[in-house]
């Protein structure tokens, strides 16, 4: 969390939730950090410095992580749905929730700044990284607890298990019916 003193009061204006997976963590999560949520309220003063300060906080964290042995950083770049909040319970009415494209562009701008300043080596989207790294299985993707993709994968596995069980039951019923017909 980041605070600024405004009129003698500490005001929280920025928060990040991160997950850290050290060298002791099994592959594919080994030495990875995951910025799962980033949230802000537009109280930081002066307003003209907000974007720069908001960019520096995650860049600073990734630089810190790099200096502590982490090799990869991941970001969840999706805005909350209308009426949802990530970290702060509510936001000022005048503060708009960015659309996905705008948020992704904000992150790209932040990451580009990090590359120029030397805190970040490079960045890629998930699709490009999977292709560049020749991933052959979803099991090769990092697994971040509570993330979107593990939930999608787990839901898909459950659906496949239900379908397989239904097919197994249908096959048994078909065999039983065939057996009953041949006995008559």
DRENTORTI-345150 format. One line per field, with one value per residue: residue in one letter; x, y, z of N, C-alpha, C in turn. Coordinates in steps of 0.05 Angstrom, whole numbers, plus 5000, padded with zeros to 4 digits. Layout:
BEGIN
residu: A | ...
npx: X | ...
npy: Y | ...
npz: Z | ...
capx: X | ...
capy: Y | ...
capz: Z | ...
cpx: X | ...
cpy: Y | ...
cpz: Z | ...
end
This chain:
BEGIN
residu: X | X | X | X | X | X | X | X | X | X | X | X | X | X | X | X | X | X | X | X | X | X | X | X | X | X | X | X | X | X | X | X | X | X | X | X | X | X | X | X | X | X | X | X | X | X | X | X | X | X | X | X | X | X | X | X | X | X | X | X | X | X | X | X | X | X | X | X | X | X | X | X | X | X | X | X | X | X | X | X | X | X | X | X | X | X | X | X | X | X | X | X | X | X | X | X | X | X | X | X | X | X | X | X | X | X | X | X | X | X | X | X | X | X | X | X | X | X | X | X | X | X | X | X | X | X | X | X | X | X | X | X | X | X | X | X | X | X | X | X | X | X | X | X | X | X | X | X | X | X | X | X | X | X | X | X | X | X | X | X | X | X | X | X | X | X | X | X | X | X | X | X | X | X | X | X | X | X | X | X | X | X | X | X
npx: 5017 | 5008 | 5016 | 4999 | 5011 | 4960 | 4935 | 4950 | 4934 | 4944 | 4934 | 4912 | 4927 | 4939 | 4944 | 4972 | 4965 | 5006 | 5036 | 5087 | 5134 | 5185 | 5254 | 5250 | 5201 | 5164 | 5171 | 5123 | 5126 | 5172 | 5213 | 5181 | 5140 | 5075 | 5032 | 4973 | 4930 | 4919 | 4903 | 4875 | 4858 | 4839 | 4867 | 4918 | 4964 | 5004 | 4954 | 4976 | 5021 | 5005 | 5001 | 5055 | 5075 | 5041 | 5058 | 5111 | 5108 | 5092 | 5135 | 5179 | 5169 | 5176 | 5230 | 5252 | 5238 | 5267 | 5319 | 5319 | 5323 | 5281 | 5258 | 5219 | 5162 | 5092 | 5029 | 4962 | 4919 | 4865 | 4807 | 4762 | 4695 | 4635 | 4613 | 4644 | 4701 | 4772 | 4815 | 4806 | 4748 | 4711 | 4706 | 4718 | 4661 | 4670 | 4713 | 4731 | 4724 | 4773 | 4769 | 4782 | 4821 | 4844 | 4866 | 4903 | 4937 | 4956 | 4985 | 5024 | 5050 | 5071 | 5105 | 5140 | 5165 | 5192 | 5228 | 5260 | 5282 | 5312 | 5297 | 5265 | 5272 | 5246 | 5181 | 5123 | 5061 | 5016 | 5002 | 5042 | 5088 | 5078 | 5081 | 5133 | 5164 | 5154 | 5112 | 5077 | 5036 | 4982 | 4997 | 5048 | 5044 | 5051 | 5020 | 4977 | 4949 | 4880 | 4877 | 4851 | 4860 | 4875 | 4826 | 4792 | 4815 | 4809 | 4753 | 4741 | 4765 | 4732 | 4683 | 4696 | 4704 | 4652 | 4625 | 4652 | 4637 | 4582 | 4582 | 4604 | 4565 | 4523 | 4543 | 4545 | 4491 | 4473 | 4500 | 4475 | 4422 | 4429 | 4445 | 4398 | 4363 | 4387 | 4380 | 4326
npy: 4976 | 5046 | 5110 | 5179 | 5239 | 5283 | 5344 | 5336 | 5284 | 5214 | 5186 | 5131 | 5114 | 5076 | 5007 | 4941 | 4872 | 4817 | 4755 | 4712 | 4667 | 4629 | 4603 | 4553 | 4535 | 4490 | 4478 | 4500 | 4549 | 4568 | 4618 | 4663 | 4722 | 4748 | 4797 | 4804 | 4838 | 4906 | 4969 | 5034 | 5098 | 5162 | 5202 | 5220 | 5274 | 5322 | 5319 | 5317 | 5286 | 5235 | 5188 | 5177 | 5166 | 5123 | 5087 | 5079 | 5050 | 4993 | 4981 | 4991 | 4951 | 4904 | 4911 | 4907 | 4853 | 4827 | 4838 | 4806 | 4755 | 4735 | 4715 | 4722 | 4762 | 4770 | 4797 | 4810 | 4836 | 4861 | 4898 | 4909 | 4883 | 4921 | 4951 | 4918 | 4914 | 4915 | 4921 | 4968 | 4985 | 5020 | 5070 | 5139 | 5172 | 5201 | 5176 | 5136 | 5068 | 5037 | 5015 | 4949 | 4952 | 5003 | 4997 | 4956 | 4983 | 5022 | 4989 | 4970 | 5018 | 5029 | 4985 | 4993 | 5040 | 5019 | 4985 | 5023 | 5051 | 5011 | 4976 | 4933 | 4876 | 4854 | 4844 | 4804 | 4782 | 4731 | 4693 | 4700 | 4688 | 4634 | 4611 | 4627 | 4601 | 4549 | 4518 | 4460 | 4439 | 4455 | 4448 | 4467 | 4521 | 4575 | 4570 | 4607 | 4618 | 4630 | 4658 | 4677 | 4639 | 4588 | 4577 | 4573 | 4529 | 4489 | 4488 | 4469 | 4418 | 4394 | 4395 | 4361 | 4314 | 4304 | 4297 | 4251 | 4214 | 4213 | 4192 | 4142 | 4119 | 4118 | 4082 | 4035 | 4029 | 4021 | 3972 | 3939 | 3942 | 3917 | 3867 | 3850 | 3848 | 3807 | 3763 | 3754
npz: 5000 | 4987 | 5015 | 5024 | 5056 | 5067 | 5082 | 5135 | 5145 | 5137 | 5075 | 5040 | 4975 | 4937 | 4922 | 4920 | 4908 | 4914 | 4894 | 4913 | 4889 | 4906 | 4896 | 4918 | 4903 | 4863 | 4791 | 4744 | 4770 | 4794 | 4820 | 4809 | 4808 | 4820 | 4803 | 4824 | 4835 | 4827 | 4850 | 4855 | 4883 | 4864 | 4896 | 4901 | 4903 | 4870 | 4818 | 4765 | 4769 | 4780 | 4743 | 4732 | 4784 | 4798 | 4759 | 4776 | 4824 | 4816 | 4781 | 4813 | 4851 | 4819 | 4806 | 4857 | 4868 | 4827 | 4846 | 4889 | 4872 | 4840 | 4776 | 4738 | 4725 | 4731 | 4709 | 4723 | 4679 | 4677 | 4681 | 4738 | 4740 | 4728 | 4787 | 4819 | 4862 | 4870 | 4910 | 4942 | 4978 | 4959 | 4907 | 4888 | 4861 | 4814 | 4792 | 4740 | 4716 | 4680 | 4612 | 4584 | 4541 | 4548 | 4599 | 4589 | 4554 | 4590 | 4625 | 4587 | 4575 | 4625 | 4631 | 4587 | 4605 | 4649 | 4623 | 4595 | 4638 | 4659 | 4699 | 4684 | 4642 | 4596 | 4566 | 4553 | 4525 | 4549 | 4510 | 4470 | 4500 | 4512 | 4461 | 4444 | 4482 | 4470 | 4495 | 4510 | 4538 | 4582 | 4633 | 4636 | 4643 | 4689 | 4754 | 4787 | 4848 | 4856 | 4809 | 4744 | 4700 | 4724 | 4749 | 4705 | 4680 | 4720 | 4724 | 4672 | 4674 | 4713 | 4685 | 4642 | 4671 | 4690 | 4641 | 4622 | 4662 | 4653 | 4601 | 4612 | 4645 | 4608 | 4571 | 4602 | 4611 | 4558 | 4548 | 4585 | 4566 | 4516 | 4532 | 4559 | 4515 | 4484 | 4517 | 4514
capx: 5000 | 5022 | 5002 | 5009 | 5000 | 4944 | 4922 | 4957 | 4923 | 4954 | 4913 | 4920 | 4918 | 4948 | 4950 | 4978 | 4967 | 5025 | 5043 | 5115 | 5142 | 5214 | 5269 | 5242 | 5175 | 5168 | 5165 | 5132 | 5124 | 5197 | 5225 | 5162 | 5122 | 5050 | 5017 | 4946 | 4911 | 4929 | 4880 | 4881 | 4838 | 4853 | 4871 | 4946 | 4968 | 4986 | 4943 | 4993 | 5042 | 4993 | 5009 | 5083 | 5078 | 5028 | 5076 | 5135 | 5103 | 5096 | 5162 | 5196 | 5166 | 5189 | 5259 | 5258 | 5236 | 5290 | 5343 | 5317 | 5325 | 5259 | 5266 | 5196 | 5139 | 5067 | 5009 | 4934 | 4912 | 4837 | 4793 | 4740 | 4669 | 4620 | 4604 | 4664 | 4725 | 4793 | 4827 | 4792 | 4720 | 4696 | 4722 | 4703 | 4642 | 4681 | 4735 | 4721 | 4738 | 4783 | 4761 | 4805 | 4842 | 4857 | 4882 | 4926 | 4955 | 4968 | 5006 | 5045 | 5065 | 5086 | 5127 | 5159 | 5180 | 5209 | 5250 | 5277 | 5296 | 5330 | 5286 | 5253 | 5287 | 5228 | 5155 | 5107 | 5034 | 5016 | 5002 | 5068 | 5106 | 5073 | 5092 | 5162 | 5176 | 5145 | 5097 | 5062 | 5015 | 4973 | 5011 | 5073 | 5038 | 5051 | 4994 | 4975 | 4925 | 4859 | 4878 | 4830 | 4865 | 4872 | 4798 | 4781 | 4825 | 4796 | 4725 | 4742 | 4770 | 4707 | 4663 | 4704 | 4699 | 4623 | 4619 | 4663 | 4620 | 4556 | 4587 | 4609 | 4538 | 4507 | 4555 | 4536 | 4462 | 4471 | 4508 | 4454 | 4399 | 4437 | 4445 | 4370 | 4351 | 4398 | 4370 | 4298
capy: 5000 | 5071 | 5131 | 5206 | 5257 | 5304 | 5360 | 5324 | 5257 | 5194 | 5177 | 5109 | 5119 | 5056 | 4981 | 4918 | 4845 | 4801 | 4728 | 4707 | 4638 | 4629 | 4582 | 4528 | 4528 | 4473 | 4488 | 4523 | 4574 | 4575 | 4645 | 4681 | 4739 | 4753 | 4820 | 4795 | 4860 | 4933 | 4986 | 5061 | 5119 | 5185 | 5222 | 5229 | 5302 | 5335 | 5301 | 5315 | 5266 | 5209 | 5166 | 5171 | 5153 | 5098 | 5069 | 5072 | 5031 | 4965 | 4978 | 4989 | 4924 | 4885 | 4914 | 4894 | 4824 | 4819 | 4840 | 4785 | 4728 | 4727 | 4718 | 4728 | 4776 | 4767 | 4817 | 4806 | 4862 | 4861 | 4915 | 4896 | 4887 | 4942 | 4945 | 4903 | 4929 | 4896 | 4925 | 4988 | 4978 | 5038 | 5090 | 5163 | 5170 | 5212 | 5159 | 5116 | 5043 | 5036 | 4992 | 4930 | 4962 | 5026 | 4986 | 4942 | 5004 | 5033 | 4971 | 4970 | 5043 | 5025 | 4966 | 5006 | 5058 | 5001 | 4976 | 5046 | 5057 | 4989 | 4958 | 4910 | 4867 | 4852 | 4834 | 4791 | 4772 | 4702 | 4677 | 4702 | 4674 | 4605 | 4604 | 4631 | 4581 | 4523 | 4503 | 4439 | 4431 | 4475 | 4442 | 4482 | 4548 | 4581 | 4567 | 4627 | 4613 | 4650 | 4672 | 4670 | 4616 | 4563 | 4573 | 4563 | 4501 | 4472 | 4485 | 4452 | 4391 | 4384 | 4390 | 4337 | 4291 | 4300 | 4286 | 4223 | 4198 | 4209 | 4173 | 4115 | 4109 | 4113 | 4057 | 4013 | 4026 | 4009 | 3944 | 3925 | 3939 | 3898 | 3841 | 3843 | 3841 | 3781 | 3742 | 3749
capz: 5000 | 4986 | 5028 | 5021 | 5076 | 5056 | 5104 | 5161 | 5148 | 5118 | 5057 | 5023 | 4948 | 4918 | 4934 | 4902 | 4919 | 4898 | 4903 | 4907 | 4887 | 4907 | 4883 | 4929 | 4891 | 4839 | 4765 | 4729 | 4785 | 4806 | 4818 | 4795 | 4824 | 4805 | 4812 | 4818 | 4836 | 4831 | 4853 | 4864 | 4884 | 4853 | 4916 | 4901 | 4896 | 4851 | 4798 | 4741 | 4775 | 4786 | 4726 | 4736 | 4810 | 4796 | 4744 | 4791 | 4846 | 4807 | 4770 | 4837 | 4863 | 4802 | 4809 | 4883 | 4864 | 4812 | 4863 | 4909 | 4859 | 4823 | 4748 | 4721 | 4737 | 4716 | 4716 | 4714 | 4668 | 4670 | 4700 | 4751 | 4728 | 4740 | 4814 | 4834 | 4870 | 4875 | 4936 | 4957 | 4980 | 4941 | 4893 | 4884 | 4839 | 4790 | 4782 | 4721 | 4713 | 4652 | 4594 | 4581 | 4523 | 4561 | 4621 | 4577 | 4544 | 4614 | 4633 | 4567 | 4579 | 4650 | 4626 | 4570 | 4622 | 4664 | 4605 | 4590 | 4662 | 4666 | 4720 | 4671 | 4619 | 4573 | 4573 | 4532 | 4534 | 4555 | 4485 | 4457 | 4517 | 4509 | 4435 | 4444 | 4500 | 4459 | 4514 | 4497 | 4556 | 4600 | 4658 | 4636 | 4650 | 4718 | 4767 | 4808 | 4864 | 4854 | 4783 | 4724 | 4684 | 4739 | 4753 | 4679 | 4675 | 4739 | 4715 | 4648 | 4683 | 4726 | 4664 | 4628 | 4689 | 4690 | 4615 | 4622 | 4679 | 4639 | 4579 | 4624 | 4653 | 4584 | 4559 | 4619 | 4606 | 4532 | 4550 | 4600 | 4548 | 4496 | 4546 | 4563 | 4489 | 4475 | 4534 | 4509
cpx: 5018 | 5004 | 5015 | 4996 | 4986 | 4930 | 4927 | 4947 | 4937 | 4931 | 4924 | 4909 | 4924 | 4952 | 4955 | 4976 | 4986 | 5028 | 5071 | 5121 | 5172 | 5228 | 5262 | 5215 | 5180 | 5161 | 5136 | 5132 | 5151 | 5207 | 5207 | 5147 | 5098 | 5036 | 4988 | 4925 | 4927 | 4905 | 4889 | 4856 | 4852 | 4856 | 4900 | 4948 | 4997 | 4977 | 4961 | 5015 | 5031 | 5003 | 5037 | 5088 | 5065 | 5044 | 5100 | 5131 | 5106 | 5124 | 5182 | 5194 | 5180 | 5219 | 5268 | 5258 | 5260 | 5315 | 5342 | 5314 | 5302 | 5266 | 5243 | 5174 | 5115 | 5047 | 4982 | 4924 | 4884 | 4822 | 4770 | 4714 | 4655 | 4609 | 4623 | 4687 | 4746 | 4804 | 4811 | 4762 | 4703 | 4715 | 4705 | 4685 | 4654 | 4704 | 4723 | 4737 | 4747 | 4772 | 4786 | 4828 | 4858 | 4875 | 4907 | 4946 | 4969 | 4991 | 5030 | 5062 | 5082 | 5110 | 5148 | 5177 | 5200 | 5233 | 5270 | 5294 | 5315 | 5320 | 5274 | 5269 | 5269 | 5201 | 5141 | 5080 | 5036 | 5017 | 5029 | 5089 | 5103 | 5084 | 5122 | 5176 | 5168 | 5131 | 5079 | 5037 | 5007 | 4987 | 5038 | 5069 | 5041 | 5023 | 4993 | 4948 | 4905 | 4859 | 4856 | 4835 | 4864 | 4843 | 4785 | 4789 | 4811 | 4767 | 4723 | 4746 | 4745 | 4686 | 4670 | 4699 | 4669 | 4615 | 4628 | 4646 | 4593 | 4559 | 4590 | 4582 | 4521 | 4517 | 4545 | 4507 | 4458 | 4478 | 4486 | 4429 | 4405 | 4436 | 4416 | 4357 | 4361 | 4387 | 4341 | 4293
cpy: 5025 | 5093 | 5158 | 5222 | 5280 | 5318 | 5346 | 5296 | 5238 | 5183 | 5155 | 5114 | 5097 | 5030 | 4960 | 4893 | 4829 | 4774 | 4723 | 4677 | 4637 | 4606 | 4555 | 4518 | 4511 | 4488 | 4484 | 4549 | 4583 | 4603 | 4664 | 4698 | 4745 | 4776 | 4814 | 4818 | 4886 | 4951 | 5013 | 5077 | 5145 | 5208 | 5234 | 5258 | 5307 | 5316 | 5297 | 5294 | 5238 | 5186 | 5158 | 5157 | 5126 | 5078 | 5060 | 5052 | 5002 | 4961 | 4975 | 4961 | 4903 | 4887 | 4902 | 4864 | 4813 | 4818 | 4819 | 4757 | 4719 | 4733 | 4726 | 4743 | 4773 | 4787 | 4808 | 4833 | 4862 | 4879 | 4900 | 4901 | 4910 | 4934 | 4929 | 4921 | 4908 | 4898 | 4944 | 4982 | 4995 | 5058 | 5116 | 5161 | 5180 | 5195 | 5136 | 5091 | 5041 | 5011 | 4974 | 4941 | 4984 | 5016 | 4972 | 4962 | 5018 | 5015 | 4970 | 4995 | 5041 | 5007 | 4977 | 5025 | 5041 | 4991 | 4999 | 5052 | 5035 | 4970 | 4933 | 4902 | 4866 | 4844 | 4823 | 4784 | 4742 | 4685 | 4677 | 4686 | 4644 | 4596 | 4605 | 4609 | 4552 | 4506 | 4484 | 4430 | 4454 | 4471 | 4457 | 4511 | 4552 | 4580 | 4586 | 4625 | 4637 | 4665 | 4662 | 4643 | 4590 | 4557 | 4562 | 4534 | 4482 | 4467 | 4466 | 4423 | 4379 | 4378 | 4365 | 4312 | 4284 | 4287 | 4256 | 4205 | 4193 | 4190 | 4144 | 4103 | 4102 | 4087 | 4033 | 4008 | 4013 | 3979 | 3928 | 3921 | 3918 | 3870 | 3832 | 3834 | 3813 | 3758 | 3736 | 3732
cpz: 5000 | 4998 | 5022 | 5044 | 5062 | 5079 | 5131 | 5165 | 5128 | 5101 | 5039 | 4995 | 4928 | 4934 | 4913 | 4919 | 4902 | 4911 | 4895 | 4909 | 4885 | 4893 | 4894 | 4917 | 4866 | 4813 | 4759 | 4744 | 4797 | 4800 | 4803 | 4816 | 4806 | 4818 | 4805 | 4818 | 4841 | 4831 | 4863 | 4867 | 4878 | 4873 | 4915 | 4890 | 4890 | 4829 | 4773 | 4745 | 4779 | 4769 | 4730 | 4763 | 4809 | 4780 | 4760 | 4813 | 4837 | 4795 | 4793 | 4850 | 4846 | 4804 | 4836 | 4881 | 4849 | 4829 | 4885 | 4897 | 4842 | 4794 | 4730 | 4737 | 4719 | 4727 | 4706 | 4705 | 4658 | 4690 | 4714 | 4736 | 4742 | 4767 | 4831 | 4841 | 4876 | 4903 | 4953 | 4955 | 4961 | 4929 | 4891 | 4860 | 4813 | 4777 | 4765 | 4722 | 4684 | 4637 | 4591 | 4564 | 4535 | 4584 | 4610 | 4566 | 4567 | 4623 | 4613 | 4570 | 4604 | 4645 | 4607 | 4586 | 4639 | 4648 | 4600 | 4614 | 4671 | 4688 | 4709 | 4646 | 4594 | 4584 | 4548 | 4543 | 4537 | 4530 | 4472 | 4473 | 4513 | 4482 | 4434 | 4460 | 4492 | 4480 | 4500 | 4513 | 4574 | 4627 | 4659 | 4642 | 4680 | 4729 | 4790 | 4822 | 4861 | 4827 | 4765 | 4711 | 4700 | 4744 | 4728 | 4675 | 4694 | 4732 | 4691 | 4656 | 4696 | 4705 | 4648 | 4645 | 4689 | 4663 | 4613 | 4639 | 4666 | 4616 | 4589 | 4632 | 4629 | 4571 | 4575 | 4614 | 4579 | 4533 | 4564 | 4582 | 4527 | 4508 | 4551 | 4538 | 4480 | 4492 | 4528 | 4486
end
